[in-house]
Amino acid sequence: MLDTAPPGRHLRVVATRAASPALHRRLAELGLRPGARLQLLARTSGGGGLLALGDDRLAVARSVLAGVEVTLADPDTTTDDEPAPVPVAVTTPVTLAAPAPVTLAAPVTLAAPTAGAHHG
């Protein structure tokens, strides 16, 4: 359960049990639902905790933490709901649909112009 999880570890929510349907719904709206990845950042003096859910921070009471079942998550993996990114490499010529067709016959590297470069 989240109330006994060590701070700083990457966790994944397995299940949530709230005191009321309204609280359960609100926690889901905030992102605290099965499959969500989180991190317990710190514990409060009353036993609650500060959670990191993506870019959001959420302070919750000890009773809420006690109703969240978690498992350790690998910090480099995605959630069950989120597909892993698939690297794509273009190794054959590609024709782009543009006002005038453009054909790429070799890999292209885009770089920012260097200082003092002449444009024109």
N, C-alpha and C positions, 0 to 999 in steps of 0.2 A: 504494500500500500504506500501511497505517496507520503503519508505522515511519518513513515519510517525510512524513507529513501535518503541516501546521503546527498548533501548539497554538492552541486557542481557536476553531477553525472548526467549524461544524456539519457533520457527516458522516453518510452513510448507508452501511451495510454492503452490499456487492454479493456477496461470497463469503467463506467462511472455509476455510482449509486448516490443519489441526492435525497435529502430529507423530504422534498416535495417535487411534484412534476414541474412546477414553475421554476424551481432552482435548477433542476436537471436541464430544462429547456434553455435557461439563461447561460449555464455553463457551456452547453453545446454552441450557443450563439457566439460565445467568447472564444471558441476554438478548443475547449477542453472536452474532447469526445474521443471515442475509440479510434486508434490509428494516429492520433496527433502526437507529434514529437514535442518534447518540452525539456526544460532544465530547471531544477529547483535551485534558485540562486542563493537564497538565504532563508533562515528561519527567523520568525518573530519571537519576541519574548513570551507571547501567549501560546506558542506552539503552531501558529500559522506559518505561512511561507510566501515568498516572492517567487513567482514562476516566470520563466521566459518561454513564450509561445511564439516562435518566429521572431518578428520585430517587436512584438507587444510584450508588455510586462503586466502581470496580474497578481494582486495581493489577495490571498484567500485565507479563510479561517481554518483552524485545525480540524474542525468537523468536516469541512469540504475535503481537505487533504486525506482524511481517513476514509472517504468514500471513493477515492480514485485508485484503481488498481493499475500498477505500472510494471513494466519490464525494462531491463537495460537495453539501450539502443546503441548501435554503432554510430558515432557522430558523422561518418562518411557515407551513410546510406540514406535512402529516401524512405518515406512512409509507405505502408502497404497501399494507400490510395494513390500515391504519386508514382508515375512510371519513371524509371531511371532514364537519364538523358542518354541518347544514342549518338555517338560520334558519327559524323558524316564526312566522307572524303570523296571528292570528285576526281576520278582518275581517267575519265573518258571525256571527249568533247561534249559540251552542253550548249544547246541553242536556247536562248532566252526569247520569250515572246515580248517584243518591244516594238515601237513604231517602225523601226528598221531592225530586222533580226541581227543579233550579235552572236558570234560563235567564239567560245573560249576553247582553245586547243591545248592550253597548258595551264598548270596551276597559277593562280594570280595572287599576289601578295599586295595588300593595300597598306600604305604607310602614310603617316602625317608628313607634310612637306617639312624639309629641314630649313633652318634659319638661313636666310640669304638666297634661297632657291628662287630662280627666275620663273615667273608664271607668265605665259603669254604666247 
